[in-house]
Amino acid sequence: MKHKDLIRKMTLEEKASLMSGKNFWQTQNINRLGINSMFLADGPHGIRKQAAAADHLGLNPSIPATCFPTAATIANSWNVELGEKMGEYLGEEAAAQKVNVLLGPGVNMKRSPLAGRNFEYFSEDPYLAGKLAAGMIKGIQSKGVAACVKHFAANNQEERRMAIDTIVDERTLREIYLTAFEIAIKEGKAKTMMSSYNLLNGAYTNENIHLMRDILRDEWHFQGVVVTDWGGSNDRVAGLLAGNELEMPSTAGETNGEIVEAVKGGEIKEEVLDECVDRLLELIFTTEAVFEAEHKEIDVEKHHRMAQKVAEESIVLLKNEDHILPLKKGKRVAVIGDFAEEARYQGAGSSIINPTKLDRTLNFLDQSGIDSIGFEPGFERYGKKNKKKINKACDLAKEADMVLLYIGLDEVTEAEGLDRQNMKIPENQIELLHALYKVNANIVAVLSCGSVVEMPWIDKVKGLVHGYLSGQAGASAILRVLTGEVNPSGKLAETYPIRYEDTPSFYHFPGKEISVEYREGPYIGYRYYDTAGVKVLFPFGYGLSYTTFEYTDIQVDIEGVMFKITNTGHIAGMEIAQLYVACKSKAIFRPKKELKGFAKITTRRNQNRNHSF
């Protein structure tokens, strides 16, 4: 232990008091020993430090902070260095707001497209999620702030999330649901870990000895602090025995008393409590520099530009029939859709950020060079049908050469605490699209949502740009892609099935009673679709560009893979090279292919680059 001498000076009651919060966001302090409180704040794509009454669902406003693209969005960039840079900006803002621990990133797998917090998570692939998380963690922690990777583990539904028992076999657990956490710990060096609400194979995660001690501590050698999700402690003594140092928020001393009684009664050795205290003290002392530093004003414009850059690299071009994009000069454009007026740029729940500024599409049309003939909302935001709005939108579309149609999921549909009911876009938006198609077939749809949707309507659009939830600068970033100022380079970090019934967890999501069984095993996402030969709408790793690339001179040996990539088009662009492996042996069942390497490579026109994995 690093802090033996200090711990010897503590009473048993003082040790126990450190094991739970002082209030909603702060840890306990012991002034007589120079032990300060820590402040923990929600992330993971911005700082949510509430100035007024605290809550965990984002109901009360927080101090303004840069709202960066969500994890589901930046995952489409496939750019670890970009994620690390964004992490540095997050760390800088956290330090400026005197935050010791930023609660993020989240690395849970996208087992089902309907999981309510998919917008907060990176991918259906654990390798991609882990690498991106590790980069972001390095960036955050480079500024003296601790990152908290969450929610550990197998937390893949919102329904009954505080009581559901996740039943998953050991191999699937390790290969799919723990791998991203392992990378975040071993490569990202995350200082804190947040346990999830659910049970795992019969035991609450923060009391689960196999998860918390056998794997996290003994195998991965994690020396940091485990904190409960807010209100996520069931049996405080059992959690402490498993190595869960910090319970949040405060329990007004109730569980501290339970710990004291457990030590006095011999249920738990004081040495075990001392180990937990030692790890918590290390976190306090290694992050308290954020309180000691002079207050530093954040350069709002600089951080806004960073949010824009992240969004630009994360936007995915899914369809470009007849090369309708980038938009041609002189085309008269009708802008239609409620999301063009009020952007859908982040998720709902504990990650809601109060942005420092917010770009709006209608405010940027002129400077983007788009010849807009007008705007119509076309639909009610929350699904109510409105024939008058459709008619007005169609009247405008008749006068235009083409239509920019902004559609997607609303804030009520995608929110923490609720799983989606289906994989569809609201029917009133689809009715609008069909009506517009009858009067103007030149439609480019701009999609805003943080998770997968069905697209039976895709034949009605010539262009499809997916912005996901692209943060406070997302509107201007999307316009730069539409006009060709930015060549789209994002690729999907999750598979888009044709219909929800095709998903591997269809019959086992969500668990509505006492448990949920992961009967699909390791076959989630592309691992299932590729192996089972199920056709999909857009495969994992898919995304178009305004230029073209050619791979040549591919060489494979025991050391790895080498290849040459050439930009064969007319403009500069970025390509995401992806390396997959397959197992030839039939001795054990495995997916048809698995991602094991990726790199984002920038090339100029006619330039070729050598690369290796």
Legacy VTK file of the C-alpha trace (Angstrom):
# vtk DataFile Version 3.0
C-alpha trace
ASCII
DATASET POLYDATA
POINTS 613 float
0.000 0.000 0.000
1.179 3.522 -0.830
-0.491 5.372 2.019
0.059 3.111 5.059
1.183 5.894 7.359
-1.852 8.039 6.632
-4.247 5.113 6.980
-2.779 4.268 10.414
-3.858 7.713 11.627
-7.494 7.094 10.672
-10.200 5.775 12.932
-12.302 2.881 11.675
-15.218 5.270 11.249
-13.131 7.643 9.126
-12.015 4.816 6.861
-15.603 3.709 6.385
-16.742 7.268 5.692
-14.501 7.463 2.615
-16.314 4.512 1.041
-19.429 6.506 0.070
-20.157 9.999 -1.202
-20.522 13.158 0.840
-23.365 14.295 -1.423
-24.618 13.597 -4.944
-21.359 14.307 -6.815
-18.604 14.649 -4.192
-16.658 12.168 -2.106
-16.091 12.511 1.631
-13.249 14.623 2.978
-11.255 14.364 6.232
-9.921 17.833 6.930
-7.786 16.917 9.941
-5.698 14.601 7.753
-5.576 16.832 4.653
-7.843 14.535 2.631
-9.966 16.547 0.208
-13.217 15.726 -1.547
-13.244 14.698 -5.190
-15.853 15.923 -7.654
-17.198 13.385 -10.142
-19.127 14.642 -13.180
-21.025 12.995 -15.982
-19.552 12.725 -19.461
-18.664 11.146 -21.738
-18.885 13.608 -24.685
-18.837 16.754 -22.576
-18.794 17.947 -18.965
-22.131 17.856 -17.159
-21.395 19.613 -13.908
-24.667 20.809 -12.449
-24.675 24.234 -10.844
-28.051 23.822 -9.131
-29.820 20.784 -7.649
-28.137 17.555 -8.674
-29.812 14.684 -10.484
-28.679 11.730 -12.562
-31.055 12.051 -15.519
-30.060 15.454 -16.899
-33.227 17.212 -15.711
-31.464 20.257 -14.260
-29.143 22.419 -16.398
-25.395 22.184 -16.078
-22.535 24.651 -16.490
-21.985 25.330 -20.225
-19.445 22.998 -21.818
-18.514 21.903 -25.326
-20.900 19.227 -26.557
-18.735 16.923 -28.661
-20.171 14.144 -30.859
-21.372 11.106 -28.914
-19.404 7.845 -28.778
-21.666 6.251 -31.394
-20.692 9.097 -33.711
-16.944 9.318 -33.162
-16.754 5.539 -33.533
-17.529 6.081 -37.230
-14.306 8.075 -37.544
-12.237 4.946 -36.746
-9.554 7.415 -35.698
-7.856 6.637 -32.383
-5.651 9.745 -32.562
-8.701 11.958 -33.112
-10.393 10.366 -30.100
-7.309 10.999 -27.986
-7.242 14.643 -29.081
-10.919 15.020 -28.220
-10.105 13.454 -24.847
-7.493 16.151 -24.243
-10.109 18.820 -24.838
-12.531 17.028 -22.496
-9.808 16.778 -19.856
-8.980 20.445 -20.200
-12.619 21.437 -19.684
-13.017 19.034 -16.754
-9.943 20.498 -15.077
-11.214 24.032 -15.670
-14.470 23.112 -13.925
-12.574 21.501 -11.011
-13.717 17.974 -11.870
-11.499 15.127 -10.610
-13.251 12.225 -12.329
-15.050 12.340 -15.670
-17.610 9.538 -15.895
-16.829 8.102 -19.301
-16.275 6.712 -21.832
-18.879 3.946 -22.068
-17.780 0.774 -23.832
-20.730 -1.610 -23.570
-21.449 -3.620 -26.693
-24.377 -2.938 -29.009
-26.029 -6.313 -28.548
-29.370 -5.034 -29.876
-30.151 -1.976 -32.013
-32.971 -1.144 -29.593
-30.847 -0.684 -26.447
-31.688 2.758 -25.115
-28.111 3.957 -24.499
-26.546 2.796 -27.757
-25.821 6.432 -28.613
-23.387 6.505 -25.658
-21.464 3.415 -26.770
-18.950 2.963 -29.569
-19.614 -0.220 -31.460
-20.827 -3.782 -31.820
-17.150 -4.773 -32.081
-15.111 -4.988 -28.847
-11.733 -4.386 -30.510
-12.845 -1.152 -32.191
-14.630 0.042 -29.029
-11.638 -0.748 -26.827
-9.082 0.996 -29.030
-11.194 4.148 -29.372
-11.898 4.202 -25.633
-8.216 3.758 -24.781
-7.320 6.746 -26.949
-9.972 8.937 -25.356
-8.904 7.872 -21.845
-5.274 8.759 -22.562
-6.364 12.203 -23.717
-8.581 12.882 -20.704
-5.996 11.691 -18.189
-3.196 13.687 -19.808
-4.802 16.751 -18.188
-4.684 15.355 -14.639
-8.301 14.221 -14.651
-9.275 10.566 -14.139
-11.439 8.853 -16.750
-14.045 6.344 -15.580
-14.784 3.568 -18.075
-18.330 2.220 -17.756
-20.653 0.238 -17.255
-18.907 -2.941 -16.065
-20.289 -5.301 -17.358
-22.850 -6.892 -19.728
-25.138 -3.877 -19.334
-26.990 -4.004 -22.637
-30.581 -3.044 -21.942
-32.416 -0.283 -20.086
-35.569 -2.218 -19.214
-35.314 -3.459 -15.611
-31.671 -2.401 -15.714
-31.345 -2.303 -11.907
-32.705 -5.814 -11.387
-32.084 -7.862 -14.535
-29.765 -10.870 -14.262
-27.600 -11.183 -17.380
-26.919 -14.841 -18.146
-23.903 -15.218 -20.430
-21.377 -18.001 -20.905
-17.742 -17.433 -19.951
-16.337 -17.469 -23.468
-18.866 -14.961 -24.793
-18.398 -12.780 -21.727
-14.657 -12.578 -22.243
-14.504 -12.352 -26.041
-17.358 -9.891 -26.548
-18.446 -8.099 -23.387
-15.169 -7.711 -21.466
-12.605 -7.154 -24.233
-13.216 -3.401 -24.631
-12.918 -2.934 -20.861
-9.670 -4.903 -20.847
-8.173 -2.716 -23.584
-9.371 0.427 -21.777
-7.628 -0.737 -18.591
-4.422 -2.181 -20.035
-3.787 0.302 -22.871
-5.772 3.350 -21.775
-4.678 2.974 -18.124
-8.094 4.135 -16.905
-7.907 5.135 -13.248
-11.528 4.340 -12.411
-14.162 1.818 -13.405
-17.928 2.108 -12.915
-19.864 -1.045 -12.118
-23.239 -1.552 -13.772
-26.668 -1.898 -12.179
-27.421 -5.417 -13.389
-26.606 -8.812 -11.998
-24.206 -11.032 -13.923
-24.787 -14.779 -13.721
-26.552 -14.467 -10.388
-24.583 -11.742 -8.571
-24.750 -7.946 -8.771
-21.741 -6.791 -10.757
-20.179 -4.761 -7.935
-20.483 -7.814 -5.636
-19.394 -10.323 -8.288
-16.150 -11.890 -7.019
-15.350 -13.544 -10.357
-15.779 -10.273 -12.262
-14.298 -7.854 -9.763
-11.508 -9.889 -8.179
-10.642 -12.857 -10.417
-10.732 -10.897 -13.672
-10.430 -7.168 -12.943
-7.900 -7.286 -10.106
-6.038 -10.615 -10.433
-5.919 -11.067 -14.236
-5.928 -7.469 -15.473
-4.013 -6.111 -12.444
-6.305 -3.088 -12.152
-5.085 -0.901 -9.282
-7.634 1.876 -9.670
-10.956 2.613 -8.035
-14.287 0.926 -8.708
-17.292 3.221 -8.237
-20.921 2.119 -8.312
-23.336 3.569 -10.796
-25.463 6.108 -8.914
-27.699 4.157 -6.536
-26.205 0.917 -7.814
-25.174 -0.678 -4.504
-27.192 -3.606 -3.194
-25.185 -5.027 -0.256
-22.435 -2.584 0.782
-20.340 -5.132 2.657
-20.518 -7.648 -0.203
-19.431 -4.889 -2.583
-16.481 -3.997 -0.383
-15.393 -7.634 -0.206
-15.405 -7.707 -4.013
-13.199 -4.604 -4.122
-15.763 -1.870 -4.806
-14.230 1.161 -3.083
-16.714 3.940 -3.704
-20.490 3.942 -3.416
-22.244 6.923 -4.972
-24.100 9.028 -4.128
-24.179 9.638 -0.366
-26.198 7.342 1.893
-26.067 9.832 4.782
-23.750 7.518 6.721
-26.048 4.500 6.685
-23.769 2.133 4.783
-20.687 3.484 6.557
-22.200 2.085 9.731
-22.711 -1.268 8.023
-19.002 -1.390 7.145
-17.961 -0.537 10.712
-20.203 -3.243 12.139
-18.930 -5.780 9.583
-15.311 -5.098 10.589
-16.077 -5.259 14.298
-18.046 -8.468 13.841
-15.297 -10.161 11.836
-17.353 -10.343 8.629
-14.665 -8.367 6.834
-11.010 -7.944 7.761
-9.850 -4.390 8.373
-6.941 -5.090 6.002
-9.460 -5.430 3.141
-10.958 -2.057 4.055
-7.453 -0.562 4.238
-6.700 -1.740 0.681
-9.833 -0.002 -0.583
-8.982 3.173 1.330
-5.469 3.109 -0.107
-6.682 2.933 -3.699
-9.181 5.723 -3.110
-6.534 7.945 -1.521
-4.267 7.394 -4.515
-7.036 8.604 -6.819
-7.707 11.654 -4.634
-4.052 12.666 -4.465
-3.300 12.098 -8.160
-6.252 14.207 -9.320
-6.323 17.017 -6.751
-4.041 19.177 -8.895
-7.194 20.234 -10.779
-8.265 22.071 -7.607
-4.871 23.578 -6.936
-4.383 25.029 -10.430
-5.426 28.576 -11.211
-8.767 28.907 -12.961
-8.296 28.798 -16.699
-10.867 30.093 -19.150
-11.609 27.711 -21.987
-11.217 28.986 -25.541
-14.829 28.385 -26.576
-14.222 28.912 -30.300
-11.180 26.625 -30.372
-13.093 23.843 -28.633
-16.080 24.384 -30.928
-13.807 23.945 -33.951
-12.503 20.702 -32.441
-16.067 19.467 -32.029
-16.635 20.320 -35.700
-13.529 18.423 -36.816
-14.604 15.325 -34.894
-18.056 15.536 -36.470
-16.645 15.976 -39.977
-14.529 12.834 -39.722
-17.435 10.855 -38.282
-20.162 11.620 -40.835
-20.989 8.630 -43.043
-22.079 8.858 -46.678
-24.352 5.840 -47.173
-25.812 6.488 -50.633
-24.840 8.713 -53.561
-26.896 7.740 -56.590
-26.082 9.618 -59.806
-23.344 11.454 -57.866
-25.960 13.798 -56.488
-23.396 14.787 -53.859
-21.517 16.987 -53.396
-24.188 19.564 -54.200
-23.677 21.258 -57.543
-23.389 25.031 -57.748
-26.533 26.778 -58.939
-28.954 24.068 -57.822
-32.076 25.481 -56.194
-32.519 23.628 -52.922
-35.570 23.186 -50.703
-34.614 22.518 -47.080
-37.244 20.414 -45.350
-37.483 18.717 -41.976
-37.835 19.819 -38.358
-34.284 18.701 -37.553
-32.911 21.366 -39.921
-34.432 24.027 -37.670
-33.701 22.418 -34.288
-30.757 20.032 -34.620
-30.818 16.613 -32.972
-27.218 16.627 -31.803
-26.997 14.613 -28.555
-28.762 11.914 -26.576
-31.024 12.260 -23.557
-30.344 11.334 -19.938
-27.265 11.641 -17.747
-25.074 12.684 -20.692
-27.052 15.826 -21.619
-24.618 18.698 -22.139
-25.470 22.396 -21.955
-23.529 23.520 -25.068
-21.380 26.642 -25.144
-22.901 27.450 -28.538
-25.002 25.564 -31.062
-24.801 25.601 -34.852
-28.156 25.546 -36.659
-28.484 24.470 -40.270
-30.730 27.370 -41.302
-28.195 29.894 -39.983
-25.356 28.444 -42.064
-27.007 27.937 -45.453
-25.877 31.246 -46.957
-22.217 30.943 -45.985
-22.171 27.311 -47.147
-22.995 28.431 -50.670
-26.260 26.493 -50.883
-28.936 28.282 -52.948
-31.864 27.698 -50.612
-35.327 28.701 -51.855
-36.869 28.234 -48.424
-37.544 25.990 -45.439
-40.513 23.963 -44.257
-40.574 21.719 -41.148
-42.711 19.117 -42.936
-43.523 17.079 -39.814
-44.207 17.306 -36.091
-41.078 16.438 -34.113
-42.637 13.865 -31.791
-44.652 11.850 -34.290
-48.012 13.590 -34.510
-49.369 13.591 -38.062
-49.918 16.942 -39.742
-51.200 16.973 -43.324
-50.892 20.760 -43.639
-47.161 20.633 -42.951
-46.693 17.899 -45.563
-48.615 19.901 -48.154
-46.581 23.054 -47.515
-43.350 21.082 -47.775
-44.452 19.552 -51.086
-45.373 22.973 -52.478
-41.848 24.158 -51.694
-40.249 20.994 -53.141
-42.060 21.490 -56.457
-40.164 24.759 -56.978
-36.709 23.282 -56.240
-34.147 21.364 -58.268
-33.544 19.130 -55.267
-34.597 18.564 -51.674
-32.462 18.407 -48.538
-34.569 16.390 -46.116
-33.576 16.307 -42.428
-35.081 13.282 -40.656
-34.246 11.036 -37.712
-35.170 9.980 -34.177
-36.366 12.444 -31.543
-35.147 12.943 -27.979
-37.989 10.875 -26.493
-37.242 7.856 -28.678
-33.545 7.681 -27.733
-33.039 8.192 -24.018
-31.410 6.668 -20.979
-33.830 4.526 -18.985
-35.850 3.394 -22.014
-35.220 0.881 -24.774
-36.634 1.657 -28.207
-39.869 -0.087 -29.135
-38.862 -0.721 -32.741
-36.168 0.080 -35.289
-38.264 2.476 -37.360
-38.191 6.204 -38.010
-41.541 7.801 -36.986
-44.277 7.168 -39.526
-45.083 10.866 -40.043
-41.558 11.431 -41.390
-41.879 8.524 -43.809
-45.240 9.842 -45.045
-43.527 13.162 -45.738
-40.743 11.432 -47.684
-43.208 9.515 -49.889
-45.183 12.691 -50.569
-42.038 14.635 -51.485
-40.866 11.856 -53.812
-44.039 12.249 -55.874
-43.252 15.906 -56.623
-39.419 15.865 -56.628
-37.341 12.681 -56.904
-34.034 14.449 -56.287
-33.908 13.958 -52.531
-30.870 13.911 -50.266
-31.753 12.718 -46.775
-29.719 13.811 -43.755
-30.231 11.307 -40.959
-29.797 12.244 -37.288
-29.981 9.444 -34.729
-27.626 7.629 -32.394
-28.508 4.085 -33.340
-29.587 1.780 -36.138
-32.861 2.300 -38.037
-34.678 0.330 -40.718
-34.767 1.980 -44.150
-37.493 0.431 -46.330
-37.764 3.915 -47.823
-34.168 4.130 -49.041
-35.126 3.768 -52.719
-36.914 7.124 -52.402
-33.681 9.042 -51.759
-30.737 9.518 -54.110
-28.353 10.624 -51.394
-28.115 9.622 -47.748
-25.793 11.300 -45.255
-25.775 9.953 -41.709
-24.614 12.471 -39.120
-25.484 10.339 -36.076
-25.535 12.683 -33.019
-22.789 15.029 -34.073
-22.563 17.536 -31.224
-22.898 21.298 -31.079
-21.004 21.883 -34.345
-22.670 19.025 -36.219
-24.985 21.159 -38.360
-22.143 23.094 -39.977
-20.035 19.927 -40.300
-22.833 18.211 -42.245
-23.199 21.192 -44.561
-19.470 21.094 -45.297
-19.816 17.435 -46.309
-22.902 18.126 -48.440
-21.123 20.896 -50.355
-17.852 18.997 -50.781
-15.716 21.261 -48.578
-15.109 18.076 -46.604
-14.763 14.666 -48.241
-16.762 12.197 -46.092
-14.552 9.565 -44.478
-16.701 7.945 -41.783
-17.524 4.249 -41.873
-20.169 2.458 -39.850
-19.129 1.032 -36.488
-22.264 -1.117 -36.450
-24.243 -3.183 -38.948
-27.533 -1.945 -40.402
-29.814 -4.976 -40.840
-32.661 -4.873 -43.339
-35.233 -5.465 -40.614
-35.201 -5.877 -36.852
-36.323 -9.507 -37.083
-32.936 -10.315 -38.668
-30.967 -9.352 -35.546
-29.370 -12.219 -33.582
-30.859 -11.146 -30.228
-34.372 -10.674 -31.642
-35.929 -13.474 -29.570
-33.981 -12.639 -26.393
-34.150 -8.844 -26.057
-34.947 -7.306 -23.729
-35.170 -9.584 -20.724
-38.530 -8.674 -19.206
-38.592 -10.888 -16.143
-35.867 -11.964 -13.749
-33.146 -12.637 -16.327
-32.001 -12.160 -19.909
-30.169 -14.979 -21.691
-27.481 -14.197 -24.249
-28.281 -17.269 -26.312
-26.641 -15.895 -29.463
-23.275 -16.297 -27.724
-20.405 -14.480 -29.469
-22.453 -14.012 -32.626
-23.483 -10.352 -32.334
-23.351 -7.760 -35.106
-21.346 -8.661 -38.190
-20.055 -11.809 -36.491
-23.577 -13.180 -36.840
-24.621 -11.725 -40.207
-21.432 -12.843 -41.983
-21.373 -16.312 -40.447
-25.077 -17.022 -40.981
-25.132 -15.496 -44.462
-27.867 -12.997 -43.566
-28.168 -10.095 -46.010
-27.859 -6.624 -44.486
-28.665 -3.129 -45.642
-25.225 -1.694 -44.796
-22.387 -3.849 -43.454
-20.105 -3.021 -40.541
-17.252 -0.831 -41.812
-19.212 0.598 -44.762
-19.007 4.194 -45.939
-18.661 6.019 -49.268
-16.298 8.796 -50.326
-16.158 11.438 -53.051
-12.937 9.808 -54.249
-11.837 6.205 -54.827
-9.069 4.025 -53.408
-7.168 0.997 -54.652
-5.352 -1.627 -52.559
-2.326 -3.313 -54.150
0.827 -5.269 -53.258
-0.851 -7.016 -50.333
1.644 -9.214 -48.499
0.824 -11.431 -45.530
3.340 -13.178 -43.324
3.769 -14.178 -39.694
4.779 -10.611 -38.799
1.606 -9.046 -40.176
0.169 -7.491 -43.334
1.719 -4.926 -45.677
-0.062 -3.188 -48.548
-0.110 -0.116 -50.772
-3.143 2.149 -50.909
-3.633 4.629 -53.770
-6.086 7.494 -54.105
-7.327 6.876 -57.655
-9.841 9.724 -57.665
-9.653 13.435 -58.249
-9.655 14.857 -54.721
-7.882 14.269 -51.427
-9.525 11.903 -48.998
-9.145 9.619 -46.005
-9.589 5.866 -46.210
-10.089 3.473 -43.306
-8.142 0.270 -43.890
-9.583 -2.669 -41.952
-7.868 -5.957 -41.122
-9.963 -9.030 -40.349
-8.810 -12.520 -39.430
-10.498 -15.888 -39.777
-9.791 -19.245 -38.172
-9.180 -22.169 -40.546
-9.447 -24.822 -37.854
-12.795 -26.561 -37.437
-11.930 -27.714 -33.925
-13.826 -24.801 -32.381
-16.646 -22.670 -33.714
-15.769 -19.066 -34.485
-17.292 -16.204 -36.495
-16.445 -16.048 -40.192
-14.214 -13.043 -39.589
-13.159 -10.741 -36.728
-11.667 -7.249 -36.767
-8.049 -7.219 -35.545
-6.600 -4.011 -36.973
-7.555 -0.682 -38.561
-5.984 2.594 -39.595
-7.196 5.880 -41.039
-4.961 6.959 -43.904
-4.934 10.399 -45.570
-4.007 10.612 -49.267
-3.878 13.326 -51.903
-5.082 12.896 -55.462
-3.122 10.109 -57.217
-0.970 9.624 -54.124
-0.102 6.148 -52.880
0.873 5.207 -49.335
2.458 2.101 -47.884
0.960 0.756 -44.685
1.264 -2.276 -42.449
-0.554 -3.901 -39.542
LINES 1 614
613 0 1 2 3 4 5 6 7 8 9 10 11 12 13 14 15 16 17 18 19 20 21 22 23 24 25 26 27 28 29 30 31 32 33 34 35 36 37 38 39 40 41 42 43 44 45 46 47 48 49 50 51 52 53 54 55 56 57 58 59 60 61 62 63 64 65 66 67 68 69 70 71 72 73 74 75 76 77 78 79 80 81 82 83 84 85 86 87 88 89 90 91 92 93 94 95 96 97 98 99 100 101 102 103 104 105 106 107 108 109 110 111 112 113 114 115 116 117 118 119 120 121 122 123 124 125 126 127 128 129 130 131 132 133 134 135 136 137 138 139 140 141 142 143 144 145 146 147 148 149 150 151 152 153 154 155 156 157 158 159 160 161 162 163 164 165 166 167 168 169 170 171 172 173 174 175 176 177 178 179 180 181 182 183 184 185 186 187 188 189 190 191 192 193 194 195 196 197 198 199 200 201 202 203 204 205 206 207 208 209 210 211 212 213 214 215 216 217 218 219 220 221 222 223 224 225 226 227 228 229 230 231 232 233 234 235 236 237 238 239 240 241 242 243 244 245 246 247 248 249 250 251 252 253 254 255 256 257 258 259 260 261 262 263 264 265 266 267 268 269 270 271 272 273 274 275 276 277 278 279 280 281 282 283 284 285 286 287 288 289 290 291 292 293 294 295 296 297 298 299 300 301 302 303 304 305 306 307 308 309 310 311 312 313 314 315 316 317 318 319 320 321 322 323 324 325 326 327 328 329 330 331 332 333 334 335 336 337 338 339 340 341 342 343 344 345 346 347 348 349 350 351 352 353 354 355 356 357 358 359 360 361 362 363 364 365 366 367 368 369 370 371 372 373 374 375 376 377 378 379 380 381 382 383 384 385 386 387 388 389 390 391 392 393 394 395 396 397 398 399 400 401 402 403 404 405 406 407 408 409 410 411 412 413 414 415 416 417 418 419 420 421 422 423 424 425 426 427 428 429 430 431 432 433 434 435 436 437 438 439 440 441 442 443 444 445 446 447 448 449 450 451 452 453 454 455 456 457 458 459 460 461 462 463 464 465 466 467 468 469 470 471 472 473 474 475 476 477 478 479 480 481 482 483 484 485 486 487 488 489 490 491 492 493 494 495 496 497 498 499 500 501 502 503 504 505 506 507 508 509 510 511 512 513 514 515 516 517 518 519 520 521 522 523 524 525 526 527 528 529 530 531 532 533 534 535 536 537 538 539 540 541 542 543 544 545 546 547 548 549 550 551 552 553 554 555 556 557 558 559 560 561 562 563 564 565 566 567 568 569 570 571 572 573 574 575 576 577 578 579 580 581 582 583 584 585 586 587 588 589 590 591 592 593 594 595 596 597 598 599 600 601 602 603 604 605 606 607 608 609 610 611 612
